[in-house]
């Protein structure tokens, strides 16, 4: 499912003294199959944008009570908003938004806080019962088992346990299972590794890549961690003041260090080390992943020794 946004604008509390302009004409295309990152400082609009992708936030024309504003004589109409996810037109109030939400899974920051049921099975099965009421009991059981297994949990051992008795890592995996149980084509995550130690972050990113390979065609995640972006993404978008400033591969993005810092953003450790080496006359052409950076540094010194 290809995602296309043009002129996407959104205001919290419109027509009030507290109006906040969160999105100011966003243009962004995310191709099917990408592992896509979204970065930006707090208040940049990145979380508001991703909440539009499964219509948790709707553009005005998609609201049931929407009526086009009558223009005064000579008044210029506002730019037309385009927001499509696959064949779903998210600007059209006639769109089946319930079906859309089964196709675009949303995992919020600290998803373990959203667990609520008496046992793990009921928690994971909740989405299925909401989106797929026609499924038989056996089909639901099979789907829940598959979802828990893909996130690395033992179905028989965990299905009857209270989600509140699990470890933090297990809770997060159960919460993710509850979103992917409908087999969404697009998985959107807001800071999926927030609050985890380095090992926990590594494990959750490995899980997301596994889901990308085997379960969800497209993965989109919001992150403040530039190392996560450089290590994992095919491309990333930089949000600032409600707009997309840059969209590119991590390698090309993080070569714009001065521009990113002006937007209040950092760069990965590998980019900082590359810059320090360059100051000493050592030029390394790395994609800023740790593996590639180390290989290029070793290659540089091997070639240097051969020349001596």
Residue pairs with C-beta under 8 A, 6 or more apart in sequence:
1 32
1 85
1 86
1 88
1 103
1 104
1 185
1 186
1 217
1 218
2 29
2 30
2 31
2 32
2 84
2 85
2 86
3 28
3 29
3 30
3 53
3 84
3 85
3 186
3 218
3 220
4 28
4 29
4 82
4 83
4 84
5 26
5 27
5 28
5 29
5 49
5 52
5 82
5 83
6 27
6 80
6 81
6 82
6 83
7 25
7 26
7 27
7 79
7 80
7 81
7 82
8 23
8 25
8 26
8 27
8 28
8 49
8 52
8 59
8 81
8 82
8 83
9 21
9 23
9 24
9 25
9 26
9 59
9 78
9 81
10 21
10 22
10 23
10 48
10 52
10 57
10 59
11 19
11 20
11 21
11 22
12 18
12 19
12 20
12 22
13 19
13 20
21 242
22 45
22 48
22 242
23 45
23 48
23 49
23 52
23 242
23 243
24 45
24 241
24 242
24 243
25 79
25 242
25 243
26 45
26 49
26 242
26 243
26 244
27 244
28 49
28 237
28 244
28 247
30 36
30 218
30 220
31 218
32 185
32 217
32 218
33 217
33 218
34 218
34 219
34 220
34 234
34 235
35 208
35 209
35 212
35 218
35 219
35 232
35 233
35 234
36 218
36 219
36 220
36 221
36 233
36 234
36 235
36 236
36 237
37 220
37 221
37 222
37 223
37 228
37 229
37 232
37 233
37 235
37 236
37 237
37 250
38 46
38 49
38 50
38 220
38 221
38 222
38 223
38 236
38 237
38 239
39 46
39 222
39 223
39 224
39 226
39 229
39 236
39 237
39 238
39 239
39 265
40 46
40 238
40 239
40 240
40 263
40 265
41 240
41 263
41 264
41 265
44 239
44 240
44 241
44 242
45 239
45 241
45 242
45 243
46 222
46 239
47 190
47 222
48 57
48 242
49 239
50 106
50 188
50 190
50 220
50 222
51 57
51 106
52 58
52 59
52 83
52 90
53 85
53 90
53 104
53 106
53 186
53 188
53 220
54 85
54 97
54 100
54 101
54 103
54 104
54 105
54 106
54 188
55 62
55 90
55 95
55 97
55 100
55 101
56 106
58 90
58 97
59 81
59 83
59 90
59 91
60 66
61 68
61 81
61 91
61 92
61 93
62 90
62 91
62 92
62 93
62 95
62 97
63 93
64 93
66 93
71 77
81 91
82 91
83 89
83 90
83 91
84 90
85 100
85 103
85 104
85 186
86 103
86 185
88 95
88 96
88 99
88 100
88 103
89 95
90 100
98 131
99 131
101 131
102 127
102 131
102 132
102 182
102 184
103 182
103 184
103 185
103 186
104 184
104 185
104 186
104 188
105 179
105 180
105 182
105 184
105 186
105 187
105 188
105 216
106 179
106 188
106 189
106 190
107 175
107 176
107 179
107 187
107 188
107 189
107 190
107 192
108 114
108 190
109 190
109 191
109 194
110 194
110 195
111 172
111 175
111 176
111 179
112 163
112 168
112 171
112 172
112 174
112 175
114 175
115 123
115 163
115 164
115 171
115 174
115 175
115 178
116 123
117 123
117 126
117 163
118 162
119 159
119 160
119 161
119 162
119 163
120 148
120 158
120 159
120 160
120 161
120 162
120 163
120 166
120 174
121 144
121 159
121 160
123 163
123 174
123 178
124 144
124 147
124 148
124 174
124 177
124 178
124 181
125 140
125 143
125 144
125 181
126 178
127 178
127 179
127 181
127 182
128 135
128 140
128 143
128 144
128 181
128 182
129 140
131 182
132 140
132 182
135 143
143 181
144 155
144 159
144 177
144 181
145 155
145 159
146 181
147 177
147 178
147 180
147 181
148 154
148 155
148 158
148 159
148 174
148 177
149 155
150 177
150 180
150 210
150 211
150 214
150 215
151 173
151 174
151 176
151 177
151 180
151 207
151 211
152 173
152 207
153 170
153 173
153 174
153 177
158 166
158 170
158 174
163 171
163 174
166 174
168 195
168 200
169 196
169 200
169 203
172 196
172 204
173 207
176 207
176 211
179 187
180 187
180 211
180 215
180 216
183 215
183 216
184 216
185 216
185 217
185 218
186 216
186 217
186 218
186 219
186 220
187 208
187 211
187 212
187 215
187 216
187 218
187 219
187 220
188 220
188 221
189 208
189 219
189 220
189 221
189 222
190 221
190 222
191 221
191 222
191 223
191 224
192 204
192 205
192 208
192 221
192 223
193 200
193 201
193 204
193 205
193 223
193 225
193 228
196 204
201 225
201 228
205 228
205 231
205 232
208 219
208 221
208 232
209 232
211 219
212 218
212 219
223 229
226 254
226 265
226 266
226 267
226 268
226 271
227 268
227 269
227 270
229 236
229 250
229 253
229 268
230 250
230 254
230 268
230 270
230 271
230 287
230 288
230 289
231 268
231 289
231 290
233 249
233 250
234 249
235 247
235 248
235 249
235 250
236 247
236 248
236 249
236 250
236 253
237 244
237 246
237 247
238 244
238 245
238 246
238 247
238 253
238 260
238 263
238 265
239 245
240 263
240 264
245 259
245 263
246 253
246 256
246 259
249 287
250 268
250 287
250 288
251 286
251 287
251 288
253 260
254 260
254 267
254 268
254 271
254 288
255 271
257 267
257 271
257 275
260 266
260 267
261 267
268 288
270 286
270 288
270 289
270 290
270 293
271 288
273 293
274 284
274 286
274 288
274 293
277 283
277 284
277 297
278 284
282 300
284 293
284 296
284 297
284 300
285 296
286 292
286 293
286 296
